[in-house]
Amino acid sequence: MKALKFTLSGETAFFKNPDVNTYLYFTYGNIHKIAILGIIGAAIGLAGYNFQKKQNFPQFYSELNSLNISIVPRNERGYIPKKVQVFNNSVGYASQEQGGNLIVKEQWLEKPIWDIYILIDDNKNMDKITHSFLNNSFIYMPYLGKNDHYANITGSQLVDLKETTSFEKVNSLFIKDYFEFKKEEKKVFNLSFQHEDMWKYEERLPMALEIEQNQYITVPFIFTNMKVQPKESCKLFAESEKILFFF
């Protein structure tokens, strides 16, 4: 099985969490599938939310939501530093206050970086996608959540993957409900034993859009170095020693 792999990064990013939008706009802590589909759609010229009209979904989502992707955070332990930015929005329709000036507070991710994998399948846009990324030829400018945050796309290549059921750890984000943690066997204390610190990043991230109002459908994702085992069938592929979960 082949996959398109590329590195996605930027100085800042903002993936708006719509749950809270008073006084301060919060971001999701990592990129999610809908945002990646938006980047892919922009690359090959598919229309977004502003051109949805009476369709159930924006064009990029309708045509790309069946893609299988894997997300490998490259910030340490999956945690991306955040900082609140305060700025003025002075366009005429920004605020009903006197002067029409709106003070905006947003939580931005700082220097995020991920490796993204897309399984090569029979999606009708696949040839356009691979040609676009392998040749760094994008119809619309890709950005990380908003057009204030330009995306850097580097290292695009086709890689060989092997489907696997033999693993102890998953090296990408994975859906929590598909796995359970293995119980570690107790080891006899030994001064020469090198202990590895265990860590886990967990967050509910958008997985799909619901049809009525295109709101996010979120599920809990995990990124960890702890040993896991599957609870149900899922798509796992190996790239060298790296185990990737696709969804």
ChimeraX commands (.cxc) that place a marker at each C-alpha (Angstrom):
marker #1 position 0.00,0.00,0.00 radius 0.5
marker #1 position 1.28,3.44,-0.89 radius 0.5
marker #1 position 0.60,6.71,0.89 radius 0.5
marker #1 position 1.31,10.37,0.26 radius 0.5
marker #1 position 3.38,11.78,3.11 radius 0.5
marker #1 position 4.19,15.42,3.78 radius 0.5
marker #1 position 5.26,17.61,6.68 radius 0.5
marker #1 position 2.87,20.37,7.68 radius 0.5
marker #1 position 4.08,23.25,9.85 radius 0.5
marker #1 position 3.72,26.96,10.51 radius 0.5
marker #1 position 4.72,29.81,12.79 radius 0.5
marker #1 position 1.20,29.84,14.27 radius 0.5
marker #1 position -2.14,28.05,13.85 radius 0.5
marker #1 position -5.72,28.52,15.00 radius 0.5
marker #1 position -8.28,25.71,14.75 radius 0.5
marker #1 position -11.30,27.33,16.33 radius 0.5
marker #1 position -13.13,25.39,19.02 radius 0.5
marker #1 position -16.75,26.55,18.63 radius 0.5
marker #1 position -17.78,25.43,22.14 radius 0.5
marker #1 position -16.62,28.73,23.68 radius 0.5
marker #1 position -16.77,31.98,21.73 radius 0.5
marker #1 position -17.32,34.78,24.26 radius 0.5
marker #1 position -14.46,37.17,25.09 radius 0.5
marker #1 position -11.80,34.65,24.09 radius 0.5
marker #1 position -11.68,32.26,21.14 radius 0.5
marker #1 position -10.00,28.95,21.94 radius 0.5
marker #1 position -8.19,26.62,19.58 radius 0.5
marker #1 position -8.05,22.85,19.44 radius 0.5
marker #1 position -4.64,21.65,20.61 radius 0.5
marker #1 position -3.85,19.75,17.40 radius 0.5
marker #1 position -4.87,19.75,13.77 radius 0.5
marker #1 position -7.92,17.62,12.97 radius 0.5
marker #1 position -9.24,15.76,9.93 radius 0.5
marker #1 position -11.62,18.50,8.73 radius 0.5
marker #1 position -8.79,21.06,8.70 radius 0.5
marker #1 position -6.55,18.67,6.76 radius 0.5
marker #1 position -9.32,18.02,4.22 radius 0.5
marker #1 position -9.64,21.81,3.87 radius 0.5
marker #1 position -5.92,22.11,3.11 radius 0.5
marker #1 position -6.11,19.30,0.54 radius 0.5
marker #1 position -9.23,20.86,-1.00 radius 0.5
marker #1 position -7.51,24.25,-1.26 radius 0.5
marker #1 position -4.52,22.62,-2.94 radius 0.5
marker #1 position -6.63,21.16,-5.76 radius 0.5
marker #1 position -9.15,24.02,-6.00 radius 0.5
marker #1 position -12.26,22.59,-4.33 radius 0.5
marker #1 position -14.77,25.11,-2.96 radius 0.5
marker #1 position -15.11,25.80,0.76 radius 0.5
marker #1 position -17.84,26.94,3.16 radius 0.5
marker #1 position -18.33,30.32,1.47 radius 0.5
marker #1 position -19.49,28.65,-1.75 radius 0.5
marker #1 position -21.63,25.89,-0.25 radius 0.5
marker #1 position -24.99,27.38,-1.28 radius 0.5
marker #1 position -27.74,24.72,-0.88 radius 0.5
marker #1 position -25.48,21.65,-0.77 radius 0.5
marker #1 position -25.43,19.56,2.39 radius 0.5
marker #1 position -21.68,19.98,2.76 radius 0.5
marker #1 position -18.97,22.21,1.29 radius 0.5
marker #1 position -17.41,20.72,-1.84 radius 0.5
marker #1 position -14.05,19.90,-0.24 radius 0.5
marker #1 position -15.75,17.82,2.45 radius 0.5
marker #1 position -18.21,16.07,0.12 radius 0.5
marker #1 position -15.43,14.93,-2.19 radius 0.5
marker #1 position -12.65,14.21,0.32 radius 0.5
marker #1 position -14.24,12.96,3.56 radius 0.5
marker #1 position -13.70,9.31,2.56 radius 0.5
marker #1 position -9.90,9.78,2.49 radius 0.5
marker #1 position -7.97,7.80,5.09 radius 0.5
marker #1 position -5.42,9.96,6.87 radius 0.5
marker #1 position -2.94,9.60,9.70 radius 0.5
marker #1 position -1.60,12.45,11.85 radius 0.5
marker #1 position 1.79,12.23,13.58 radius 0.5
marker #1 position 2.43,15.20,15.91 radius 0.5
marker #1 position 6.09,16.17,15.97 radius 0.5
marker #1 position 5.95,18.65,18.84 radius 0.5
marker #1 position 7.28,16.99,21.97 radius 0.5
marker #1 position 4.71,14.57,23.43 radius 0.5
marker #1 position 2.05,16.02,21.11 radius 0.5
marker #1 position 1.77,19.22,23.13 radius 0.5
marker #1 position 1.91,22.47,21.14 radius 0.5
marker #1 position 2.50,25.68,23.15 radius 0.5
marker #1 position -0.36,28.19,23.09 radius 0.5
marker #1 position -0.42,31.96,23.49 radius 0.5
marker #1 position -3.31,34.40,23.62 radius 0.5
marker #1 position -3.11,37.11,20.98 radius 0.5
marker #1 position -5.06,40.38,21.28 radius 0.5
marker #1 position -5.70,42.50,18.19 radius 0.5
marker #1 position -8.18,44.97,16.73 radius 0.5
marker #1 position -10.68,44.15,14.00 radius 0.5
marker #1 position -11.65,47.52,12.54 radius 0.5
marker #1 position -13.61,46.47,9.44 radius 0.5
marker #1 position -16.94,48.28,9.28 radius 0.5
marker #1 position -19.09,45.25,10.15 radius 0.5
marker #1 position -16.87,43.94,12.95 radius 0.5
marker #1 position -18.72,45.56,15.82 radius 0.5
marker #1 position -21.83,47.59,16.59 radius 0.5
marker #1 position -19.83,49.59,19.13 radius 0.5
marker #1 position -19.00,53.22,18.55 radius 0.5
marker #1 position -16.16,53.44,16.07 radius 0.5
marker #1 position -16.85,49.95,14.75 radius 0.5
marker #1 position -13.75,48.52,16.40 radius 0.5
marker #1 position -13.77,45.02,17.88 radius 0.5
marker #1 position -11.04,43.79,20.21 radius 0.5
marker #1 position -10.39,40.14,19.41 radius 0.5
marker #1 position -8.66,37.67,21.71 radius 0.5
marker #1 position -7.57,34.36,20.19 radius 0.5
marker #1 position -5.54,31.47,21.50 radius 0.5
marker #1 position -2.91,30.53,18.90 radius 0.5
marker #1 position -0.74,27.44,18.62 radius 0.5
marker #1 position 2.95,28.32,18.33 radius 0.5
marker #1 position 5.30,26.56,15.89 radius 0.5
marker #1 position 3.16,23.46,15.28 radius 0.5
marker #1 position 4.48,20.63,13.13 radius 0.5
marker #1 position 2.97,17.34,11.98 radius 0.5
marker #1 position 3.67,14.54,9.53 radius 0.5
marker #1 position 0.52,13.81,7.50 radius 0.5
marker #1 position -0.16,10.58,5.61 radius 0.5
marker #1 position -2.93,10.01,3.04 radius 0.5
marker #1 position -3.61,6.48,1.82 radius 0.5
marker #1 position -3.60,6.23,-1.97 radius 0.5
marker #1 position -7.02,4.86,-2.93 radius 0.5
marker #1 position -9.60,5.16,-5.71 radius 0.5
marker #1 position -10.90,8.61,-4.73 radius 0.5
marker #1 position -11.59,10.50,-7.96 radius 0.5
marker #1 position -9.33,13.37,-6.80 radius 0.5
marker #1 position -6.34,11.22,-5.87 radius 0.5
marker #1 position -4.29,11.91,-9.01 radius 0.5
marker #1 position -4.83,15.67,-8.57 radius 0.5
marker #1 position -3.85,15.43,-4.89 radius 0.5
marker #1 position -0.61,13.53,-5.47 radius 0.5
marker #1 position 0.37,15.75,-8.42 radius 0.5
marker #1 position -0.36,18.92,-6.43 radius 0.5
marker #1 position 1.70,17.93,-3.37 radius 0.5
marker #1 position 4.57,16.22,-5.15 radius 0.5
marker #1 position 5.02,19.26,-7.39 radius 0.5
marker #1 position 4.27,21.95,-4.77 radius 0.5
marker #1 position 1.54,23.27,-7.03 radius 0.5
marker #1 position -1.45,24.61,-5.08 radius 0.5
marker #1 position -4.45,26.39,-6.57 radius 0.5
marker #1 position -5.34,28.19,-3.32 radius 0.5
marker #1 position -2.95,29.17,-0.55 radius 0.5
marker #1 position -3.02,26.54,2.24 radius 0.5
marker #1 position -3.34,27.84,5.80 radius 0.5
marker #1 position -3.64,26.44,9.30 radius 0.5
marker #1 position -7.21,27.14,10.35 radius 0.5
marker #1 position -7.41,30.80,9.26 radius 0.5
marker #1 position -5.80,32.85,6.53 radius 0.5
marker #1 position -3.69,34.60,9.18 radius 0.5
marker #1 position -1.71,31.39,9.57 radius 0.5
marker #1 position 0.12,30.29,6.44 radius 0.5
marker #1 position 0.98,26.61,6.14 radius 0.5
marker #1 position 4.39,25.28,5.18 radius 0.5
marker #1 position 4.17,22.01,3.24 radius 0.5
marker #1 position 7.51,20.25,2.78 radius 0.5
marker #1 position 8.96,16.81,2.15 radius 0.5
marker #1 position 6.08,15.53,0.03 radius 0.5
marker #1 position 6.75,11.98,-1.14 radius 0.5
marker #1 position 5.12,8.62,-1.81 radius 0.5
marker #1 position 5.95,5.99,0.81 radius 0.5
marker #1 position 5.33,2.25,1.07 radius 0.5
marker #1 position 3.22,1.03,3.98 radius 0.5
marker #1 position 2.45,-2.48,5.17 radius 0.5
marker #1 position -0.79,-3.37,6.92 radius 0.5
marker #1 position -0.01,-4.81,10.33 radius 0.5
marker #1 position -1.56,-6.40,13.39 radius 0.5
marker #1 position 1.74,-6.82,15.24 radius 0.5
marker #1 position 2.62,-3.83,17.39 radius 0.5
marker #1 position 2.92,-2.57,20.95 radius 0.5
marker #1 position 2.70,1.17,20.43 radius 0.5
marker #1 position 0.97,3.50,17.97 radius 0.5
marker #1 position 3.09,6.40,16.76 radius 0.5
marker #1 position 0.26,8.62,15.55 radius 0.5
marker #1 position -2.92,10.11,16.94 radius 0.5
marker #1 position -5.55,7.40,17.36 radius 0.5
marker #1 position -9.21,7.25,18.34 radius 0.5
marker #1 position -9.43,6.33,22.01 radius 0.5
marker #1 position -12.37,3.93,21.70 radius 0.5
marker #1 position -10.45,1.62,19.35 radius 0.5
marker #1 position -7.72,0.73,21.86 radius 0.5
marker #1 position -7.04,-0.14,25.46 radius 0.5
marker #1 position -3.85,0.20,27.44 radius 0.5
marker #1 position -1.79,-2.88,28.21 radius 0.5
marker #1 position -1.00,-3.61,31.81 radius 0.5
marker #1 position 2.73,-3.39,32.38 radius 0.5
marker #1 position 4.41,-6.33,34.06 radius 0.5
marker #1 position 6.19,-5.45,37.29 radius 0.5
marker #1 position 9.95,-5.58,36.91 radius 0.5
marker #1 position 12.48,-6.39,39.61 radius 0.5
marker #1 position 14.23,-3.21,40.66 radius 0.5
marker #1 position 17.60,-2.87,38.97 radius 0.5
marker #1 position 19.86,0.14,39.20 radius 0.5
marker #1 position 20.99,-0.39,35.61 radius 0.5
marker #1 position 17.42,-0.44,34.28 radius 0.5
marker #1 position 16.65,2.60,32.12 radius 0.5
marker #1 position 13.07,3.67,32.83 radius 0.5
marker #1 position 11.13,5.41,30.06 radius 0.5
marker #1 position 8.81,8.17,31.21 radius 0.5
marker #1 position 5.23,7.40,30.19 radius 0.5
marker #1 position 3.12,10.21,28.78 radius 0.5
marker #1 position -0.30,10.64,27.19 radius 0.5
marker #1 position -1.93,13.49,25.28 radius 0.5
marker #1 position -5.73,13.30,25.01 radius 0.5
marker #1 position -8.26,15.65,23.44 radius 0.5
marker #1 position -11.63,15.56,21.70 radius 0.5
marker #1 position -11.04,16.53,18.08 radius 0.5
marker #1 position -13.40,16.93,15.10 radius 0.5
marker #1 position -13.80,13.73,13.11 radius 0.5
marker #1 position -16.68,14.61,10.76 radius 0.5
marker #1 position -19.39,17.19,10.00 radius 0.5
marker #1 position -23.06,16.68,10.86 radius 0.5
marker #1 position -25.46,17.33,8.02 radius 0.5
marker #1 position -27.95,19.80,9.57 radius 0.5
marker #1 position -25.65,22.73,10.34 radius 0.5
marker #1 position -22.19,21.36,9.48 radius 0.5
marker #1 position -21.22,21.36,13.14 radius 0.5
marker #1 position -18.22,19.29,14.20 radius 0.5
marker #1 position -18.69,15.71,15.36 radius 0.5
marker #1 position -15.88,15.18,17.86 radius 0.5
marker #1 position -14.34,12.03,19.34 radius 0.5
marker #1 position -11.54,11.57,21.89 radius 0.5
marker #1 position -8.07,11.10,20.37 radius 0.5
marker #1 position -4.89,9.99,22.13 radius 0.5
marker #1 position -1.18,10.35,21.39 radius 0.5
marker #1 position 1.06,8.38,23.74 radius 0.5
marker #1 position 4.19,6.26,24.12 radius 0.5
marker #1 position 2.33,3.74,26.29 radius 0.5
marker #1 position 1.66,0.20,25.09 radius 0.5
marker #1 position -1.82,-0.39,23.66 radius 0.5
marker #1 position -3.82,-3.16,22.07 radius 0.5
marker #1 position -6.86,-2.90,19.76 radius 0.5
marker #1 position -10.39,-3.40,21.08 radius 0.5
marker #1 position -11.90,-3.54,17.61 radius 0.5
marker #1 position -10.84,-3.71,13.98 radius 0.5
marker #1 position -9.03,-0.63,12.66 radius 0.5
marker #1 position -6.65,0.41,9.91 radius 0.5
marker #1 position -3.05,0.14,11.08 radius 0.5
marker #1 position -0.05,0.38,8.77 radius 0.5
marker #1 position 3.68,0.27,9.37 radius 0.5
marker #1 position 6.25,2.60,7.84 radius 0.5
marker #1 position 9.57,1.07,8.85 radius 0.5
marker #1 position 9.23,0.85,12.66 radius 0.5
marker #1 position 6.50,3.47,12.88 radius 0.5
marker #1 position 2.90,2.28,13.43 radius 0.5
marker #1 position 0.23,4.54,11.97 radius 0.5
marker #1 position -3.51,4.67,12.69 radius 0.5
marker #1 position -5.65,5.77,9.72 radius 0.5
marker #1 position -9.17,7.15,9.98 radius 0.5
marker link #1:1,2 radius 0.2
marker link #1:2,3 radius 0.2
marker link #1:3,4 radius 0.2
marker link #1:4,5 radius 0.2
marker link #1:5,6 radius 0.2
marker link #1:6,7 radius 0.2
marker link #1:7,8 radius 0.2
marker link #1:8,9 radius 0.2
marker link #1:9,10 radius 0.2
marker link #1:10,11 radius 0.2
marker link #1:11,12 radius 0.2
marker link #1:12,13 radius 0.2
marker link #1:13,14 radius 0.2
marker link #1:14,15 radius 0.2
marker link #1:15,16 radius 0.2
marker link #1:16,17 radius 0.2
marker link #1:17,18 radius 0.2
marker link #1:18,19 radius 0.2
marker link #1:19,20 radius 0.2
marker link #1:20,21 radius 0.2
marker link #1:21,22 radius 0.2
marker link #1:22,23 radius 0.2
marker link #1:23,24 radius 0.2
marker link #1:24,25 radius 0.2
marker link #1:25,26 radius 0.2
marker link #1:26,27 radius 0.2
marker link #1:27,28 radius 0.2
marker link #1:28,29 radius 0.2
marker link #1:29,30 radius 0.2
marker link #1:30,31 radius 0.2
marker link #1:31,32 radius 0.2
marker link #1:32,33 radius 0.2
marker link #1:33,34 radius 0.2
marker link #1:34,35 radius 0.2
marker link #1:35,36 radius 0.2
marker link #1:36,37 radius 0.2
marker link #1:37,38 radius 0.2
marker link #1:38,39 radius 0.2
marker link #1:39,40 radius 0.2
marker link #1:40,41 radius 0.2
marker link #1:41,42 radius 0.2
marker link #1:42,43 radius 0.2
marker link #1:43,44 radius 0.2
marker link #1:44,45 radius 0.2
marker link #1:45,46 radius 0.2
marker link #1:46,47 radius 0.2
marker link #1:47,48 radius 0.2
marker link #1:48,49 radius 0.2
marker link #1:49,50 radius 0.2
marker link #1:50,51 radius 0.2
marker link #1:51,52 radius 0.2
marker link #1:52,53 radius 0.2
marker link #1:53,54 radius 0.2
marker link #1:54,55 radius 0.2
marker link #1:55,56 radius 0.2
marker link #1:56,57 radius 0.2
marker link #1:57,58 radius 0.2
marker link #1:58,59 radius 0.2
marker link #1:59,60 radius 0.2
marker link #1:60,61 radius 0.2
marker link #1:61,62 radius 0.2
marker link #1:62,63 radius 0.2
marker link #1:63,64 radius 0.2
marker link #1:64,65 radius 0.2
marker link #1:65,66 radius 0.2
marker link #1:66,67 radius 0.2
marker link #1:67,68 radius 0.2
marker link #1:68,69 radius 0.2
marker link #1:69,70 radius 0.2
marker link #1:70,71 radius 0.2
marker link #1:71,72 radius 0.2
marker link #1:72,73 radius 0.2
marker link #1:73,74 radius 0.2
marker link #1:74,75 radius 0.2
marker link #1:75,76 radius 0.2
marker link #1:76,77 radius 0.2
marker link #1:77,78 radius 0.2
marker link #1:78,79 radius 0.2
marker link #1:79,80 radius 0.2
marker link #1:80,81 radius 0.2
marker link #1:81,82 radius 0.2
marker link #1:82,83 radius 0.2
marker link #1:83,84 radius 0.2
marker link #1:84,85 radius 0.2
marker link #1:85,86 radius 0.2
marker link #1:86,87 radius 0.2
marker link #1:87,88 radius 0.2
marker link #1:88,89 radius 0.2
marker link #1:89,90 radius 0.2
marker link #1:90,91 radius 0.2
marker link #1:91,92 radius 0.2
marker link #1:92,93 radius 0.2
marker link #1:93,94 radius 0.2
marker link #1:94,95 radius 0.2
marker link #1:95,96 radius 0.2
marker link #1:96,97 radius 0.2
marker link #1:97,98 radius 0.2
marker link #1:98,99 radius 0.2
marker link #1:99,100 radius 0.2
marker link #1:100,101 radius 0.2
marker link #1:101,102 radius 0.2
marker link #1:102,103 radius 0.2
marker link #1:103,104 radius 0.2
marker link #1:104,105 radius 0.2
marker link #1:105,106 radius 0.2
marker link #1:106,107 radius 0.2
marker link #1:107,108 radius 0.2
marker link #1:108,109 radius 0.2
marker link #1:109,110 radius 0.2
marker link #1:110,111 radius 0.2
marker link #1:111,112 radius 0.2
marker link #1:112,113 radius 0.2
marker link #1:113,114 radius 0.2
marker link #1:114,115 radius 0.2
marker link #1:115,116 radius 0.2
marker link #1:116,117 radius 0.2
marker link #1:117,118 radius 0.2
marker link #1:118,119 radius 0.2
marker link #1:119,120 radius 0.2
marker link #1:120,121 radius 0.2
marker link #1:121,122 radius 0.2
marker link #1:122,123 radius 0.2
marker link #1:123,124 radius 0.2
marker link #1:124,125 radius 0.2
marker link #1:125,126 radius 0.2
marker link #1:126,127 radius 0.2
marker link #1:127,128 radius 0.2
marker link #1:128,129 radius 0.2
marker link #1:129,130 radius 0.2
marker link #1:130,131 radius 0.2
marker link #1:131,132 radius 0.2
marker link #1:132,133 radius 0.2
marker link #1:133,134 radius 0.2
marker link #1:134,135 radius 0.2
marker link #1:135,136 radius 0.2
marker link #1:136,137 radius 0.2
marker link #1:137,138 radius 0.2
marker link #1:138,139 radius 0.2
marker link #1:139,140 radius 0.2
marker link #1:140,141 radius 0.2
marker link #1:141,142 radius 0.2
marker link #1:142,143 radius 0.2
marker link #1:143,144 radius 0.2
marker link #1:144,145 radius 0.2
marker link #1:145,146 radius 0.2
marker link #1:146,147 radius 0.2
marker link #1:147,148 radius 0.2
marker link #1:148,149 radius 0.2
marker link #1:149,150 radius 0.2
marker link #1:150,151 radius 0.2
marker link #1:151,152 radius 0.2
marker link #1:152,153 radius 0.2
marker link #1:153,154 radius 0.2
marker link #1:154,155 radius 0.2
marker link #1:155,156 radius 0.2
marker link #1:156,157 radius 0.2
marker link #1:157,158 radius 0.2
marker link #1:158,159 radius 0.2
marker link #1:159,160 radius 0.2
marker link #1:160,161 radius 0.2
marker link #1:161,162 radius 0.2
marker link #1:162,163 radius 0.2
marker link #1:163,164 radius 0.2
marker link #1:164,165 radius 0.2
marker link #1:165,166 radius 0.2
marker link #1:166,167 radius 0.2
marker link #1:167,168 radius 0.2
marker link #1:168,169 radius 0.2
marker link #1:169,170 radius 0.2
marker link #1:170,171 radius 0.2
marker link #1:171,172 radius 0.2
marker link #1:172,173 radius 0.2
marker link #1:173,174 radius 0.2
marker link #1:174,175 radius 0.2
marker link #1:175,176 radius 0.2
marker link #1:176,177 radius 0.2
marker link #1:177,178 radius 0.2
marker link #1:178,179 radius 0.2
marker link #1:179,180 radius 0.2
marker link #1:180,181 radius 0.2
marker link #1:181,182 radius 0.2
marker link #1:182,183 radius 0.2
marker link #1:183,184 radius 0.2
marker link #1:184,185 radius 0.2
marker link #1:185,186 radius 0.2
marker link #1:186,187 radius 0.2
marker link #1:187,188 radius 0.2
marker link #1:188,189 radius 0.2
marker link #1:189,190 radius 0.2
marker link #1:190,191 radius 0.2
marker link #1:191,192 radius 0.2
marker link #1:192,193 radius 0.2
marker link #1:193,194 radius 0.2
marker link #1:194,195 radius 0.2
marker link #1:195,196 radius 0.2
marker link #1:196,197 radius 0.2
marker link #1:197,198 radius 0.2
marker link #1:198,199 radius 0.2
marker link #1:199,200 radius 0.2
marker link #1:200,201 radius 0.2
marker link #1:201,202 radius 0.2
marker link #1:202,203 radius 0.2
marker link #1:203,204 radius 0.2
marker link #1:204,205 radius 0.2
marker link #1:205,206 radius 0.2
marker link #1:206,207 radius 0.2
marker link #1:207,208 radius 0.2
marker link #1:208,209 radius 0.2
marker link #1:209,210 radius 0.2
marker link #1:210,211 radius 0.2
marker link #1:211,212 radius 0.2
marker link #1:212,213 radius 0.2
marker link #1:213,214 radius 0.2
marker link #1:214,215 radius 0.2
marker link #1:215,216 radius 0.2
marker link #1:216,217 radius 0.2
marker link #1:217,218 radius 0.2
marker link #1:218,219 radius 0.2
marker link #1:219,220 radius 0.2
marker link #1:220,221 radius 0.2
marker link #1:221,222 radius 0.2
marker link #1:222,223 radius 0.2
marker link #1:223,224 radius 0.2
marker link #1:224,225 radius 0.2
marker link #1:225,226 radius 0.2
marker link #1:226,227 radius 0.2
marker link #1:227,228 radius 0.2
marker link #1:228,229 radius 0.2
marker link #1:229,230 radius 0.2
marker link #1:230,231 radius 0.2
marker link #1:231,232 radius 0.2
marker link #1:232,233 radius 0.2
marker link #1:233,234 radius 0.2
marker link #1:234,235 radius 0.2
marker link #1:235,236 radius 0.2
marker link #1:236,237 radius 0.2
marker link #1:237,238 radius 0.2
marker link #1:238,239 radius 0.2
marker link #1:239,240 radius 0.2
marker link #1:240,241 radius 0.2
marker link #1:241,242 radius 0.2
marker link #1:242,243 radius 0.2
marker link #1:243,244 radius 0.2
marker link #1:244,245 radius 0.2
marker link #1:245,246 radius 0.2
marker link #1:246,247 radius 0.2
view
